[in-house]
Amino acid sequence: MHSAHPGSFRVRSARAEDEAALGALDRDTWSTLHAVAPEPVPPYDPFFDSTHRPEHYLVAEEAEETGETEGAEEARGTGGLLGYIRLVPPTPLLCNRHVRQIQGLAVAEAARGRGVARALLRAAYGEARRQGAVRMTLRVLGHNAPARALYESEGFAVEGVLPGEFHLGGEYVDDVLMGRRLD
């Protein structure tokens, strides 16, 4: 377990048995606000595959010792998982091994406003440091103001913008590159 959060959830490393719950959470939270891939439709692809392995993910789950909490009933649909973050090296290059990149962050609708995303980010910093990283990067869609505000409040700065990189919902959307040091 990575951390307990006083607000009734904890962050831990993902396990293979989380696959169904993570897949459901991913589908439930899909939106053009943050996703560039098409909306998932049945039959669904597996959540884990050769490039998306359990060890790449941290998950937030309801803390057992607190009993039922607000949103717990809705969370049971995703196996009690409230959110996840995917943390990976951005490239396979040795010269880039000091960097970790966030390649996915999702929080169940019922768990929003409880600090889950912030707790996942902070747990990811610790995990990245444990892996030897000194820098973290991410990409966020320009129109995703809530995510951008969260990242900025956590010390990420805009390091580049690819204007109109994606065409989503009939509009051109910027791809915003952000990063921060971990020391």
C-alpha positions as CSV (number, residue, x, y, z in Angstrom):
1,M,0.0,0.0,0.0
2,H,1.4,3.4,-0.9
3,S,-0.7,5.7,1.3
4,A,-3.8,6.0,3.4
5,H,-5.8,9.1,2.9
6,P,-7.7,10.5,5.9
7,G,-10.7,11.1,3.7
8,S,-11.7,7.4,3.6
9,F,-9.7,6.0,0.7
10,R,-6.2,4.7,0.2
11,V,-3.8,4.6,-2.8
12,R,-2.0,1.3,-3.7
13,S,-0.4,-0.4,-6.6
14,A,-2.8,-2.0,-9.1
15,R,-3.1,-5.8,-9.2
16,A,-4.1,-8.1,-12.1
17,E,-7.4,-8.8,-10.3
18,D,-8.3,-5.0,-10.7
19,E,-8.6,-5.4,-14.4
20,A,-12.4,-5.6,-14.6
21,A,-13.0,-2.7,-12.2
22,L,-10.4,-0.6,-14.0
23,G,-12.0,-1.3,-17.3
24,A,-15.4,-0.3,-16.0
25,L,-14.0,2.8,-14.4
26,D,-12.2,3.7,-17.7
27,R,-15.4,3.3,-19.7
28,D,-17.5,5.2,-17.1
29,T,-15.2,8.2,-17.1
30,W,-14.6,8.4,-20.9
31,S,-15.1,11.9,-22.2
32,T,-13.9,14.1,-25.1
33,L,-12.7,16.5,-22.3
34,H,-9.7,14.2,-21.8
35,A,-9.8,11.3,-24.2
36,V,-8.5,11.3,-27.8
37,A,-9.4,7.7,-28.4
38,P,-12.9,6.9,-29.6
39,E,-15.5,6.0,-27.0
40,P,-15.2,2.4,-26.1
41,V,-17.9,0.0,-27.4
42,P,-18.4,-3.7,-26.8
43,P,-16.7,-6.0,-27.1
44,Y,-14.2,-4.1,-24.9
45,D,-10.5,-4.5,-25.2
46,P,-8.7,-5.8,-22.1
47,F,-7.6,-3.0,-19.8
48,F,-4.2,-4.6,-19.2
49,D,-2.1,-5.7,-22.2
50,S,1.7,-5.9,-23.0
51,T,2.1,-2.1,-22.8
52,H,-0.5,-1.4,-20.1
53,R,0.6,-3.6,-17.2
54,P,-0.7,-3.6,-13.6
55,E,2.7,-2.3,-12.3
56,H,2.1,0.9,-14.4
57,Y,-0.9,1.9,-12.3
58,L,-1.7,3.2,-8.9
59,V,-5.3,3.0,-7.8
60,A,-7.4,4.8,-5.2
61,E,-9.9,2.6,-3.4
62,E,-12.3,2.9,-0.5
63,A,-10.6,2.3,2.8
64,E,-12.0,-0.8,4.4
65,E,-11.6,0.4,8.0
66,T,-14.0,3.4,7.4
67,G,-17.0,1.3,6.4
68,E,-19.6,2.8,4.1
69,T,-18.8,6.3,2.9
70,E,-20.6,8.8,0.6
71,G,-20.3,7.4,-2.9
72,A,-19.4,3.9,-1.7
73,E,-22.5,2.4,-3.3
74,E,-21.6,3.8,-6.7
75,A,-18.0,2.8,-6.3
76,R,-18.9,-0.8,-5.8
77,G,-19.8,-0.9,-9.5
78,T,-16.1,-0.4,-10.1
79,G,-15.0,-2.9,-7.4
80,G,-14.5,-0.1,-4.9
81,L,-12.0,1.6,-7.1
82,L,-12.3,5.4,-7.0
83,G,-9.6,6.3,-9.5
84,Y,-6.4,5.4,-11.2
85,I,-3.2,7.0,-12.5
86,R,-0.9,5.5,-15.1
87,L,2.8,6.2,-14.6
88,V,5.4,5.1,-17.2
89,P,8.7,6.0,-18.7
90,P,8.0,8.3,-21.7
91,T,10.4,6.4,-24.0
92,P,12.5,3.2,-23.8
93,L,15.7,5.3,-24.1
94,L,18.2,5.0,-21.3
95,C,19.0,8.7,-21.6
96,N,15.3,9.4,-20.7
97,R,15.0,7.0,-17.7
98,H,15.1,9.8,-15.2
99,V,11.6,10.9,-16.3
100,R,8.2,9.4,-15.6
101,Q,5.1,10.4,-17.6
102,I,1.5,10.4,-16.5
103,Q,-0.4,8.7,-19.3
104,G,-3.9,8.5,-17.8
105,L,-5.7,9.8,-14.7
106,A,-9.4,9.0,-14.0
107,V,-11.6,9.5,-11.0
108,A,-15.1,8.0,-10.7
109,E,-17.9,10.6,-10.9
110,A,-19.1,9.7,-7.4
111,A,-15.6,10.2,-5.9
112,R,-15.0,13.7,-7.4
113,G,-14.3,16.5,-5.0
114,R,-12.8,14.1,-2.3
115,G,-9.2,14.8,-3.2
116,V,-8.7,11.5,-5.1
117,A,-6.9,12.9,-8.1
118,R,-4.6,15.0,-5.9
119,A,-3.8,11.9,-3.7
120,L,-3.1,9.8,-6.8
121,L,-0.7,12.5,-8.2
122,R,1.1,12.8,-4.9
123,A,1.4,9.0,-4.6
124,A,2.7,9.0,-8.2
125,Y,5.5,11.5,-7.2
126,G,6.6,9.1,-4.5
127,E,6.5,6.1,-6.8
128,A,8.4,8.0,-9.5
129,R,11.1,9.0,-7.0
130,R,11.3,5.3,-5.8
131,Q,11.9,4.4,-9.5
132,G,14.8,6.9,-9.7
133,A,12.9,9.7,-11.6
134,V,13.7,13.3,-11.0
135,R,11.1,14.7,-13.4
136,M,7.5,14.1,-14.3
137,T,5.6,15.1,-17.5
138,L,2.1,14.8,-18.9
139,R,-0.1,15.8,-21.8
140,V,-3.5,17.4,-21.2
141,L,-6.1,18.6,-23.7
142,G,-6.2,22.4,-23.8
143,H,-9.9,22.6,-23.1
144,N,-9.7,20.5,-19.9
145,A,-9.6,23.4,-17.5
146,P,-10.2,21.4,-14.3
147,A,-7.3,19.0,-15.0
148,R,-5.0,21.9,-16.0
149,A,-5.8,23.8,-12.8
150,L,-5.1,20.7,-10.7
151,Y,-1.8,20.1,-12.4
152,E,-0.8,23.8,-12.1
153,S,-1.7,23.7,-8.4
154,E,0.6,20.7,-8.0
155,G,3.6,22.4,-9.5
156,F,3.3,21.5,-13.2
157,A,4.1,24.2,-15.7
158,V,3.2,24.4,-19.4
159,E,6.3,23.5,-21.4
160,G,4.8,23.4,-24.8
161,V,1.6,23.5,-26.8
162,L,0.7,21.7,-30.0
163,P,-2.1,24.0,-31.3
164,G,-5.1,22.2,-32.8
165,E,-3.4,18.8,-32.5
166,F,-6.7,16.9,-32.1
167,H,-10.1,17.2,-33.8
168,L,-12.7,16.3,-31.1
169,G,-16.4,16.9,-31.1
170,G,-16.1,19.1,-34.2
171,E,-13.5,21.3,-32.7
172,Y,-9.7,21.6,-32.9
173,V,-8.1,21.1,-29.5
174,D,-4.6,21.9,-28.3
175,D,-2.3,19.3,-26.8
176,V,-0.7,20.9,-23.8
177,L,2.7,19.5,-22.5
178,M,3.3,20.0,-18.8
179,G,6.2,19.0,-16.6
180,R,7.7,19.4,-13.1
181,R,10.8,18.4,-11.1
182,L,10.3,15.9,-8.4
183,D,12.9,17.3,-5.9
